[in-house]
Amino acid sequence: MLKERIMKPNLTTEHVTYTDGCHRSVIGVHLVLQRAGQVLLGLRSGTGWRDGHFHVPAGHLEAGETVTAGAVREAAEELGLVLREEDLELVHTVHHWTAEDEPRLQLFFHVRSWDGEPVNAEPDKCAYLAWFPMNALPEPMVDFTAVALNEFPQGRAFSCVGWPKGSMQREEIASDQSST
């Protein structure tokens, strides 16, 4: 009998359990547009989620999309910009958890170039857009966005945000191993 050590979440909220035991995540795609040492941020409004907080242009991946296709779509929908997938560079990934949501993967793409000038194409979700110095970001800001904008310029590609301390517990599992 072989004993394996595995890590299991020790979360206090109820989460969806799938019959195959696999975890599924909502994936967020985030656009980091920079110009002259500044980053484009919008003030969230009218969405019911983090309204009054600054955030980079972003959205959720839709069924059948690649993450880069989703980022291109979000740029067109939110900013009226034309992007090419090859102009996107994944610069940071955040594994994000809050008590009110399922765990999510947040993918931050640096946009190397774009066609057009950013406009607030979704005024029902964004009060306004503005360029802010990377070294003087406004507050309040969506928590995981602040982390990503601080970490990626330092070459750090991954962060966990919002997970409670001790959210992983070790559990010994006994399993039979038969020789073939």
C-alpha atoms as an extended CHARMM CRD file, in Angstrom:
* protein
*
       180  EXT
         1         1  MET       CA              0.0000000000        0.0000000000        0.0000000000  PROA      1               0.0000000000
         2         2  LEU       CA              1.4550000000        3.3670000000       -1.0660000000  PROA      2               0.0000000000
         3         3  LYS       CA              0.6910000000        6.5120000000        0.8680000000  PROA      3               0.0000000000
         4         4  GLU       CA              0.5520000000        9.7240000000       -1.1540000000  PROA      4               0.0000000000
         5         5  ARG       CA              0.6360000000       13.2400000000        0.2010000000  PROA      5               0.0000000000
         6         6  ILE       CA             -1.6590000000       15.6140000000       -1.6230000000  PROA      6               0.0000000000
         7         7  MET       CA             -2.7750000000       19.1850000000       -1.1110000000  PROA      7               0.0000000000
         8         8  LYS       CA             -6.5020000000       19.8290000000       -0.7170000000  PROA      8               0.0000000000
         9         9  PRO       CA             -8.2620000000       23.1580000000       -0.3780000000  PROA      9               0.0000000000
        10        10  ASN       CA             -9.5120000000       24.0370000000        3.0850000000  PROA      10              0.0000000000
        11        11  LEU       CA            -12.0000000000       26.7440000000        2.1050000000  PROA      11              0.0000000000
        12        12  THR       CA            -14.8620000000       27.8830000000        4.2680000000  PROA      12              0.0000000000
        13        13  THR       CA            -17.3550000000       28.5060000000        1.4650000000  PROA      13              0.0000000000
        14        14  GLU       CA            -19.2320000000       25.9780000000       -0.6240000000  PROA      14              0.0000000000
        15        15  HSD       CA            -17.8650000000       25.5370000000       -4.1470000000  PROA      15              0.0000000000
        16        16  VAL       CA            -19.0580000000       23.5910000000       -7.1450000000  PROA      16              0.0000000000
        17        17  THR       CA            -17.9010000000       19.9860000000       -7.1870000000  PROA      17              0.0000000000
        18        18  TYR       CA            -17.8050000000       18.2120000000      -10.5300000000  PROA      18              0.0000000000
        19        19  THR       CA            -18.4260000000       14.4850000000      -10.8230000000  PROA      19              0.0000000000
        20        20  ASP       CA            -15.0580000000       13.9400000000      -12.5050000000  PROA      20              0.0000000000
        21        21  GLY       CA            -13.2650000000       15.6430000000       -9.5820000000  PROA      21              0.0000000000
        22        22  CYS       CA            -11.6920000000       18.2720000000      -11.8280000000  PROA      22              0.0000000000
        23        23  HSD       CA            -11.7250000000       21.9590000000      -11.0050000000  PROA      23              0.0000000000
        24        24  ARG       CA            -13.0190000000       24.4880000000      -13.5040000000  PROA      24              0.0000000000
        25        25  SER       CA            -12.1850000000       28.1780000000      -13.3430000000  PROA      25              0.0000000000
        26        26  VAL       CA            -13.5850000000       31.3570000000      -14.7520000000  PROA      26              0.0000000000
        27        27  ILE       CA            -10.7970000000       33.0010000000      -16.7230000000  PROA      27              0.0000000000
        28        28  GLY       CA            -10.3960000000       36.7580000000      -16.8100000000  PROA      28              0.0000000000
        29        29  VAL       CA             -8.4260000000       38.4810000000      -19.5750000000  PROA      29              0.0000000000
        30        30  HSD       CA             -6.8950000000       41.8390000000      -18.6600000000  PROA      30              0.0000000000
        31        31  LEU       CA             -5.3200000000       44.4330000000      -20.9400000000  PROA      31              0.0000000000
        32        32  VAL       CA             -2.2550000000       46.3690000000      -19.8130000000  PROA      32              0.0000000000
        33        33  LEU       CA             -1.9170000000       49.3360000000      -22.1590000000  PROA      33              0.0000000000
        34        34  GLN       CA              1.0550000000       51.5580000000      -21.3980000000  PROA      34              0.0000000000
        35        35  ARG       CA              2.1660000000       54.8650000000      -22.8190000000  PROA      35              0.0000000000
        36        36  ALA       CA              5.0730000000       57.0310000000      -21.6270000000  PROA      36              0.0000000000
        37        37  GLY       CA              5.3260000000       55.2600000000      -18.2570000000  PROA      37              0.0000000000
        38        38  GLN       CA              1.5910000000       55.3650000000      -17.6780000000  PROA      38              0.0000000000
        39        39  VAL       CA             -1.0780000000       52.6510000000      -17.6700000000  PROA      39              0.0000000000
        40        40  LEU       CA             -4.6870000000       52.9500000000      -18.8450000000  PROA      40              0.0000000000
        41        41  LEU       CA             -7.2400000000       52.3930000000      -16.0580000000  PROA      41              0.0000000000
        42        42  GLY       CA            -10.9850000000       52.7240000000      -15.8400000000  PROA      42              0.0000000000
        43        43  LEU       CA            -13.1490000000       53.5330000000      -12.8460000000  PROA      43              0.0000000000
        44        44  ARG       CA            -15.7140000000       50.7110000000      -12.5210000000  PROA      44              0.0000000000
        45        45  SER       CA            -19.3340000000       51.8240000000      -12.3110000000  PROA      45              0.0000000000
        46        46  GLY       CA            -22.7810000000       50.2490000000      -12.5960000000  PROA      46              0.0000000000
        47        47  THR       CA            -21.6030000000       46.6210000000      -12.6220000000  PROA      47              0.0000000000
        48        48  GLY       CA            -22.3130000000       45.5320000000       -9.0600000000  PROA      48              0.0000000000
        49        49  TRP       CA            -18.7270000000       44.2590000000       -8.7130000000  PROA      49              0.0000000000
        50        50  ARG       CA            -16.0000000000       46.5300000000       -7.3320000000  PROA      50              0.0000000000
        51        51  ASP       CA            -17.7980000000       49.6770000000       -8.4760000000  PROA      51              0.0000000000
        52        52  GLY       CA            -15.7480000000       52.7430000000       -7.5100000000  PROA      52              0.0000000000
        53        53  HSD       CA            -12.4590000000       50.8320000000       -7.9430000000  PROA      53              0.0000000000
        54        54  PHE       CA             -9.9010000000       51.3390000000      -10.6930000000  PROA      54              0.0000000000
        55        55  HSD       CA             -9.1290000000       48.4130000000      -12.9670000000  PROA      55              0.0000000000
        56        56  VAL       CA             -7.4420000000       47.7190000000      -16.2870000000  PROA      56              0.0000000000
        57        57  PRO       CA             -9.7900000000       47.0060000000      -19.2150000000  PROA      57              0.0000000000
        58        58  ALA       CA            -10.8490000000       43.3870000000      -18.8210000000  PROA      58              0.0000000000
        59        59  GLY       CA            -13.5230000000       40.7530000000      -19.2120000000  PROA      59              0.0000000000
        60        60  HSD       CA            -14.2840000000       37.0660000000      -18.9510000000  PROA      60              0.0000000000
        61        61  LEU       CA            -13.3270000000       34.5060000000      -21.5370000000  PROA      61              0.0000000000
        62        62  GLU       CA            -16.3430000000       33.3400000000      -23.5160000000  PROA      62              0.0000000000
        63        63  ALA       CA            -17.0690000000       29.7740000000      -24.6320000000  PROA      63              0.0000000000
        64        64  GLY       CA            -14.9920000000       28.7140000000      -27.6260000000  PROA      64              0.0000000000
        65        65  GLU       CA            -12.4500000000       31.5540000000      -27.3390000000  PROA      65              0.0000000000
        66        66  THR       CA             -8.7340000000       31.3610000000      -26.8570000000  PROA      66              0.0000000000
        67        67  VAL       CA             -7.4430000000       33.7340000000      -24.2020000000  PROA      67              0.0000000000
        68        68  THR       CA             -5.8180000000       35.9580000000      -26.8300000000  PROA      68              0.0000000000
        69        69  ALA       CA             -9.0150000000       36.0650000000      -28.9260000000  PROA      69              0.0000000000
        70        70  GLY       CA            -10.8940000000       37.0440000000      -25.7580000000  PROA      70              0.0000000000
        71        71  ALA       CA             -8.4290000000       39.8660000000      -25.0680000000  PROA      71              0.0000000000
        72        72  VAL       CA             -8.7950000000       41.1540000000      -28.6500000000  PROA      72              0.0000000000
        73        73  ARG       CA            -12.5950000000       41.0670000000      -28.3050000000  PROA      73              0.0000000000
        74        74  GLU       CA            -12.5220000000       42.9080000000      -24.9670000000  PROA      74              0.0000000000
        75        75  ALA       CA            -10.2860000000       45.6480000000      -26.4610000000  PROA      75              0.0000000000
        76        76  ALA       CA            -12.8320000000       46.2230000000      -29.2260000000  PROA      76              0.0000000000
        77        77  GLU       CA            -15.8570000000       46.1010000000      -26.8820000000  PROA      77              0.0000000000
        78        78  GLU       CA            -14.4860000000       48.2360000000      -24.0590000000  PROA      78              0.0000000000
        79        79  LEU       CA            -12.0240000000       50.5600000000      -25.7920000000  PROA      79              0.0000000000
        80        80  GLY       CA            -12.9180000000       50.6100000000      -29.4910000000  PROA      80              0.0000000000
        81        81  LEU       CA             -9.3930000000       49.3880000000      -30.2810000000  PROA      81              0.0000000000
        82        82  VAL       CA             -8.1670000000       46.9620000000      -32.9100000000  PROA      82              0.0000000000
        83        83  LEU       CA             -5.5340000000       44.5420000000      -31.6090000000  PROA      83              0.0000000000
        84        84  ARG       CA             -3.7300000000       41.6150000000      -33.1240000000  PROA      84              0.0000000000
        85        85  GLU       CA             -3.2390000000       38.5050000000      -31.0220000000  PROA      85              0.0000000000
        86        86  GLU       CA              0.4810000000       38.5310000000      -31.7840000000  PROA      86              0.0000000000
        87        87  ASP       CA              0.7470000000       41.9730000000      -30.1060000000  PROA      87              0.0000000000
        88        88  LEU       CA             -0.2750000000       40.4920000000      -26.7470000000  PROA      88              0.0000000000
        89        89  GLU       CA              2.2940000000       39.2960000000      -24.2350000000  PROA      89              0.0000000000
        90        90  LEU       CA              1.2080000000       37.4000000000      -21.1230000000  PROA      90              0.0000000000
        91        91  VAL       CA              3.0100000000       39.2260000000      -18.3020000000  PROA      91              0.0000000000
        92        92  HSD       CA              1.2630000000       38.0570000000      -15.1440000000  PROA      92              0.0000000000
        93        93  THR       CA             -1.1880000000       35.4050000000      -13.9220000000  PROA      93              0.0000000000
        94        94  VAL       CA             -3.1570000000       35.7560000000      -10.6990000000  PROA      94              0.0000000000
        95        95  HSD       CA             -4.9150000000       32.8340000000       -9.0220000000  PROA      95              0.0000000000
        96        96  HSD       CA             -7.6600000000       34.7930000000       -7.2740000000  PROA      96              0.0000000000
        97        97  TRP       CA            -10.1570000000       33.7310000000       -4.6360000000  PROA      97              0.0000000000
        98        98  THR       CA            -12.8110000000       35.5740000000       -2.6740000000  PROA      98              0.0000000000
        99        99  ALA       CA            -15.4790000000       34.2600000000       -0.3420000000  PROA      99              0.0000000000
       100       100  GLU       CA            -18.2220000000       35.3740000000       -2.7400000000  PROA      100             0.0000000000
       101       101  ASP       CA            -16.7680000000       33.8820000000       -5.9440000000  PROA      101             0.0000000000
       102       102  GLU       CA            -15.2920000000       30.6880000000       -7.2820000000  PROA      102             0.0000000000
       103       103  PRO       CA            -11.5050000000       30.7150000000       -7.6110000000  PROA      103             0.0000000000
       104       104  ARG       CA            -10.4660000000       32.3960000000      -10.8690000000  PROA      104             0.0000000000
       105       105  LEU       CA             -7.4460000000       32.7230000000      -13.0910000000  PROA      105             0.0000000000
       106       106  GLN       CA             -6.7420000000       36.3200000000      -14.0890000000  PROA      106             0.0000000000
       107       107  LEU       CA             -4.4300000000       36.6580000000      -17.1200000000  PROA      107             0.0000000000
       108       108  PHE       CA             -2.7450000000       40.0360000000      -17.6700000000  PROA      108             0.0000000000
       109       109  PHE       CA             -1.5940000000       40.7960000000      -21.2110000000  PROA      109             0.0000000000
       110       110  HSD       CA              0.7510000000       43.6480000000      -22.0480000000  PROA      110             0.0000000000
       111       111  VAL       CA             -0.4750000000       45.1750000000      -25.3130000000  PROA      111             0.0000000000
       112       112  ARG       CA              2.6310000000       45.9890000000      -27.3730000000  PROA      112             0.0000000000
       113       113  SER       CA              0.7420000000       47.9560000000      -30.0340000000  PROA      113             0.0000000000
       114       114  TRP       CA             -2.8020000000       48.8100000000      -31.0820000000  PROA      114             0.0000000000
       115       115  ASP       CA             -4.7170000000       50.6530000000      -33.7470000000  PROA      115             0.0000000000
       116       116  GLY       CA             -6.8850000000       53.5890000000      -32.7020000000  PROA      116             0.0000000000
       117       117  GLU       CA             -7.1870000000       55.7380000000      -29.6140000000  PROA      117             0.0000000000
       118       118  PRO       CA             -8.8030000000       54.2040000000      -26.5060000000  PROA      118             0.0000000000
       119       119  VAL       CA            -12.3310000000       55.4670000000      -25.8190000000  PROA      119             0.0000000000
       120       120  ASN       CA            -14.8090000000       54.5490000000      -23.1040000000  PROA      120             0.0000000000
       121       121  ALA       CA            -17.0210000000       52.3140000000      -25.2510000000  PROA      121             0.0000000000
       122       122  GLU       CA            -18.9460000000       50.9680000000      -22.2190000000  PROA      122             0.0000000000
       123       123  PRO       CA            -19.9760000000       54.0350000000      -20.1840000000  PROA      123             0.0000000000
       124       124  ASP       CA            -22.6060000000       51.9160000000      -18.4000000000  PROA      124             0.0000000000
       125       125  LYS       CA            -19.7520000000       49.8990000000      -16.8170000000  PROA      125             0.0000000000
       126       126  CYS       CA            -16.9510000000       52.4620000000      -16.6610000000  PROA      126             0.0000000000
       127       127  ALA       CA            -17.2910000000       56.0230000000      -15.2900000000  PROA      127             0.0000000000
       128       128  TYR       CA            -14.1430000000       57.1460000000      -17.1220000000  PROA      128             0.0000000000
       129       129  LEU       CA            -10.7570000000       56.0770000000      -18.5000000000  PROA      129             0.0000000000
       130       130  ALA       CA             -7.4740000000       57.7960000000      -17.6830000000  PROA      130             0.0000000000
       131       131  TRP       CA             -3.7150000000       57.2520000000      -17.9020000000  PROA      131             0.0000000000
       132       132  PHE       CA             -1.9270000000       56.9300000000      -14.5520000000  PROA      132             0.0000000000
       133       133  PRO       CA              1.8130000000       56.7330000000      -13.7640000000  PROA      133             0.0000000000
       134       134  MET       CA              2.8340000000       53.1560000000      -12.9780000000  PROA      134             0.0000000000
       135       135  ASN       CA              4.6080000000       54.4280000000       -9.8550000000  PROA      135             0.0000000000
       136       136  ALA       CA              1.5540000000       56.3800000000       -8.5930000000  PROA      136             0.0000000000
       137       137  LEU       CA             -1.4970000000       54.1990000000       -9.1420000000  PROA      137             0.0000000000
       138       138  PRO       CA             -4.8500000000       55.5540000000       -7.9060000000  PROA      138             0.0000000000
       139       139  GLU       CA             -6.8780000000       54.1280000000       -5.0610000000  PROA      139             0.0000000000
       140       140  PRO       CA             -9.0000000000       52.2570000000       -4.5190000000  PROA      140             0.0000000000
       141       141  MET       CA             -7.9510000000       49.6630000000       -7.0580000000  PROA      141             0.0000000000
       142       142  VAL       CA             -9.1900000000       46.1120000000       -7.6090000000  PROA      142             0.0000000000
       143       143  ASP       CA             -6.9220000000       44.0740000000       -5.3050000000  PROA      143             0.0000000000
       144       144  PHE       CA             -5.5460000000       41.5520000000       -7.7820000000  PROA      144             0.0000000000
       145       145  THR       CA             -5.0050000000       44.2660000000      -10.4000000000  PROA      145             0.0000000000
       146       146  ALA       CA             -2.8520000000       46.2820000000       -7.9920000000  PROA      146             0.0000000000
       147       147  VAL       CA             -0.8070000000       43.1490000000       -7.2900000000  PROA      147             0.0000000000
       148       148  ALA       CA             -0.3370000000       42.3280000000      -10.9920000000  PROA      148             0.0000000000
       149       149  LEU       CA              0.6620000000       45.9110000000      -11.9070000000  PROA      149             0.0000000000
       150       150  ASN       CA              3.2130000000       45.8880000000       -9.0930000000  PROA      150             0.0000000000
       151       151  GLU       CA              4.6080000000       42.4050000000       -9.7810000000  PROA      151             0.0000000000
       152       152  PHE       CA              4.9850000000       42.1190000000      -13.5590000000  PROA      152             0.0000000000
       153       153  PRO       CA              7.4120000000       45.0760000000      -14.0070000000  PROA      153             0.0000000000
       154       154  GLN       CA              9.6700000000       43.2790000000      -11.5250000000  PROA      154             0.0000000000
       155       155  GLY       CA              9.6490000000       40.1370000000      -13.6610000000  PROA      155             0.0000000000
       156       156  ARG       CA              7.3510000000       38.1720000000      -11.3850000000  PROA      156             0.0000000000
       157       157  ALA       CA              4.8870000000       36.2010000000      -13.4950000000  PROA      157             0.0000000000
       158       158  PHE       CA              2.5400000000       34.6870000000      -10.8950000000  PROA      158             0.0000000000
       159       159  SER       CA              0.6410000000       35.6470000000       -7.7320000000  PROA      159             0.0000000000
       160       160  CYS       CA             -2.0380000000       34.1660000000       -5.4920000000  PROA      160             0.0000000000
       161       161  VAL       CA             -4.4470000000       36.7840000000       -4.1550000000  PROA      161             0.0000000000
       162       162  GLY       CA             -7.2540000000       36.4520000000       -1.6350000000  PROA      162             0.0000000000
       163       163  TRP       CA             -6.6380000000       32.8960000000       -0.5580000000  PROA      163             0.0000000000
       164       164  PRO       CA             -7.0440000000       32.5430000000        3.2200000000  PROA      164             0.0000000000
       165       165  LYS       CA             -3.9660000000       31.6200000000        5.2240000000  PROA      165             0.0000000000
       166       166  GLY       CA             -3.8220000000       27.8830000000        5.6290000000  PROA      166             0.0000000000
       167       167  SER       CA             -6.1020000000       27.4080000000        2.6290000000  PROA      167             0.0000000000
       168       168  MET       CA             -4.2540000000       24.2470000000        1.6910000000  PROA      168             0.0000000000
       169       169  GLN       CA             -4.0290000000       21.2890000000        4.0040000000  PROA      169             0.0000000000
       170       170  ARG       CA             -2.0040000000       18.1300000000        3.6330000000  PROA      170             0.0000000000
       171       171  GLU       CA             -3.9140000000       14.9100000000        3.6610000000  PROA      171             0.0000000000
       172       172  GLU       CA             -2.5020000000       11.4440000000        3.5050000000  PROA      172             0.0000000000
       173       173  ILE       CA             -4.3020000000        9.1770000000        1.0890000000  PROA      173             0.0000000000
       174       174  ALA       CA             -3.7910000000        5.4400000000        1.0940000000  PROA      174             0.0000000000
       175       175  SER       CA             -3.7950000000        3.8580000000       -2.3290000000  PROA      175             0.0000000000
       176       176  ASP       CA             -3.0920000000        0.3580000000       -3.5350000000  PROA      176             0.0000000000
       177       177  GLN       CA             -0.3620000000       -0.0500000000       -6.0830000000  PROA      177             0.0000000000
       178       178  SER       CA             -0.3980000000       -3.2660000000       -7.9920000000  PROA      178             0.0000000000
       179       179  SER       CA              2.6210000000       -4.4220000000       -9.9220000000  PROA      179             0.0000000000
       180       180  THR       CA              2.2340000000       -5.3360000000      -13.5320000000  PROA      180             0.0000000000
